[in-house]
Amino acid sequence: MSDPVFEGFLKQQFRQGMALAQQSDLLDLQPMDPGKETPSRYLARFHCKGLVRERSGSVVEASEFHVGIWFPSDYLRQVDPLKVITWLHPLNVWHPNIALGLPVICLGRIAPATELVDLLYEIYEVITYQNWAPHDGLNPEACQWARNHQDRFPTDRRPLKRRTLNLQVQDAKDTSNPS
Amino acid sequence: MAQEERSMPNQPVRCDKPLGKRVTIVGVGNIGSHAATLVARGDGVSQITLIDFDHYEPKNVRSQDITISDVGRPKVNVQTRRVKHVNPAIEVRTICARVQDVPLGLLRSDVILAGLDSRIARQWVNQAAWRLGVPWLDAAVDASGLLVRVNAYLPGQETCCCECAWDASDYAATALEQPYPCDAAGGGTTATNAPAALGAVTAGIMTLELEKLLRGNVDHALAGRGVMIDLRHHTHYVTTLTRNPQCRFDHLTWRIEKLAPPPSGLTLGQAIRLTTGSRAGKSDRVLGMEGHDWVQMQYCPNCGNHCRHAFHLADRIATKDRTCPTCQATMIVRGFDRVEWLAASSLDRRGRRRSLASAGFRPGDVLTIRDAEGDRHFELGGHRPASACPRRCNRPMALVAE
């Protein structure tokens, strides 16, 4: 039996999430329940600049990051962050709040019914080092590294949602020097 | 009569005309430790189920109805002994586990009493009471304001549940109890540490309301109402609890069909066919259990292997089955690999022959079969004594302490 309150929530997340993806140059959002009007599972692909550590140990920039988001049927009532958000790719990501080699990203506590768009913004801010915790992270080595390389952050300053610029374009004749 | 009582000191104090009622007490701390013996002293109760995962600590002697010699022992074992001293005729079932981990069928009783300090546990009791159609009494104390509160909830689509009064901030508070990845402390609740007298007052009110409900005296009982007493200013309030149409809980009460076989005596294929009479197609059927997810894949954080195995309930994978076959590290379940429903079409012949026990089901679990016609719910049989206390003592523990 479907729960109308939860179904309404999912419908709203789909609408808002896809609208954000349409207005973004950095995000692809793919619902993972094909044909369903109210998907509960999404694959979010961020095409932004973040950091990965190569086998050689050097920290370099990468531009493709994948995160899985799932809303279980009790999501409006209680949230287990490990169920809701799964770090998928790349596993050698270099960030204090993303575990190295584990499918775990830490956004802190997630309140029940937190909206998809809010989760996407939070994930984007973590990947691009706009938001990172310098202490007690999931990757202590990256914590220490990040404290010493703060001049490199954020790794991407572009806004997730494309901004429309209202430029006033004047006719060249009008601006010519009257003589 | 008086001589008879003196000559038989070990006889129950009061067990006249038992009505054969069953009561479940969830949480035996500040309120529940007092309530256990009060319920045992009342008329008509023949079985008490005590549920608590914790052990008594030295600080509990001040706030709960125990003695120094009880410190370090499982709370449910201590309260079982005390109940038996009050009334040996009562059957006591003790379950040393979090209420979230207890199979739904084991909570079945005539009334559920809860004295809990966790919002998540309270949500679970509320959900279980609604699914089973059992009234429940929710008691709480506020030590700083000397406040006590008892609410009575009667399950129904149009009646108020404990979440009806919750707003976004209440739900956000449940997140404080959940562990999150960066948090080494791992969430949890804060002990109330309320004075024992406050717990005793609350337990007294709760027990009196319980007796009214058990005797069918609903007119005078707190049915769908709550009472709050401000002991600092000696005022008392009674509130009618009204249904919130935007409540996040679905308020569904289930019709649960009981099955005789235990999980080891029923295969996944047989379980899926339990709704054979349904006009829906076989391939449309899915099987699940509320609060649990299925998983078919585990991930090794050490070597990066993805290990595919037979469908299993994600939170009930045995330790030995979580070992990576390549590097022997402990594997984990990814959130994105979890599914709430197991489709009949995804089971091959071998999968259909697997027992429910091998997929993680336990006696008393309630499984749900969903198809185009709706949901049907089945309770698995074969309740057995629990194997061992999951914390500290590790000694074998009887589920039925008789």
HADDOCK unambig.tbl for C-alpha pairs under 7 A between the chains (distance, minus, plus):
assign (segid A and resid 1 and name CA) (segid B and resid 374 and name CA) 5.95 0.50 0.50
assign (segid A and resid 1 and name CA) (segid B and resid 375 and name CA) 6.39 0.50 0.50
assign (segid A and resid 3 and name CA) (segid B and resid 250 and name CA) 6.39 0.50 0.50
assign (segid A and resid 5 and name CA) (segid B and resid 248 and name CA) 6.71 0.50 0.50
assign (segid A and resid 68 and name CA) (segid B and resid 336 and name CA) 6.02 0.50 0.50
assign (segid A and resid 69 and name CA) (segid B and resid 336 and name CA) 6.96 0.50 0.50
assign (segid A and resid 70 and name CA) (segid B and resid 336 and name CA) 6.45 0.50 0.50
assign (segid A and resid 76 and name CA) (segid B and resid 248 and name CA) 6.42 0.50 0.50
assign (segid A and resid 77 and name CA) (segid B and resid 171 and name CA) 6.50 0.50 0.50
assign (segid A and resid 77 and name CA) (segid B and resid 248 and name CA) 6.56 0.50 0.50
assign (segid A and resid 78 and name CA) (segid B and resid 174 and name CA) 6.66 0.50 0.50
assign (segid A and resid 79 and name CA) (segid B and resid 175 and name CA) 6.76 0.50 0.50
assign (segid A and resid 80 and name CA) (segid B and resid 178 and name CA) 6.65 0.50 0.50
assign (segid A and resid 81 and name CA) (segid B and resid 180 and name CA) 6.23 0.50 0.50
assign (segid A and resid 82 and name CA) (segid B and resid 335 and name CA) 5.84 0.50 0.50
assign (segid A and resid 83 and name CA) (segid B and resid 335 and name CA) 3.87 0.50 0.50
assign (segid A and resid 83 and name CA) (segid B and resid 336 and name CA) 6.85 0.50 0.50
assign (segid A and resid 84 and name CA) (segid B and resid 335 and name CA) 6.15 0.50 0.50
assign (segid A and resid 85 and name CA) (segid B and resid 335 and name CA) 6.71 0.50 0.50
assign (segid A and resid 86 and name CA) (segid B and resid 334 and name CA) 6.60 0.50 0.50
assign (segid A and resid 86 and name CA) (segid B and resid 335 and name CA) 5.81 0.50 0.50
assign (segid A and resid 86 and name CA) (segid B and resid 336 and name CA) 5.86 0.50 0.50
assign (segid A and resid 101 and name CA) (segid B and resid 301 and name CA) 5.94 0.50 0.50
assign (segid A and resid 102 and name CA) (segid B and resid 301 and name CA) 5.47 0.50 0.50
assign (segid A and resid 103 and name CA) (segid B and resid 334 and name CA) 6.75 0.50 0.50
assign (segid A and resid 106 and name CA) (segid B and resid 181 and name CA) 5.55 0.50 0.50
assign (segid A and resid 106 and name CA) (segid B and resid 182 and name CA) 5.97 0.50 0.50
assign (segid A and resid 108 and name CA) (segid B and resid 180 and name CA) 6.25 0.50 0.50
assign (segid A and resid 108 and name CA) (segid B and resid 182 and name CA) 6.79 0.50 0.50
assign (segid A and resid 109 and name CA) (segid B and resid 175 and name CA) 6.03 0.50 0.50
assign (segid A and resid 109 and name CA) (segid B and resid 180 and name CA) 6.10 0.50 0.50
assign (segid A and resid 110 and name CA) (segid B and resid 175 and name CA) 6.33 0.50 0.50
assign (segid A and resid 111 and name CA) (segid B and resid 171 and name CA) 6.74 0.50 0.50
assign (segid A and resid 111 and name CA) (segid B and resid 172 and name CA) 4.65 0.50 0.50
assign (segid A and resid 111 and name CA) (segid B and resid 175 and name CA) 5.50 0.50 0.50
assign (segid A and resid 112 and name CA) (segid B and resid 171 and name CA) 6.10 0.50 0.50
assign (segid A and resid 112 and name CA) (segid B and resid 172 and name CA) 6.34 0.50 0.50
assign (segid A and resid 136 and name CA) (segid B and resid 182 and name CA) 6.58 0.50 0.50
assign (segid A and resid 137 and name CA) (segid B and resid 182 and name CA) 5.65 0.50 0.50
assign (segid A and resid 138 and name CA) (segid B and resid 182 and name CA) 5.75 0.50 0.50
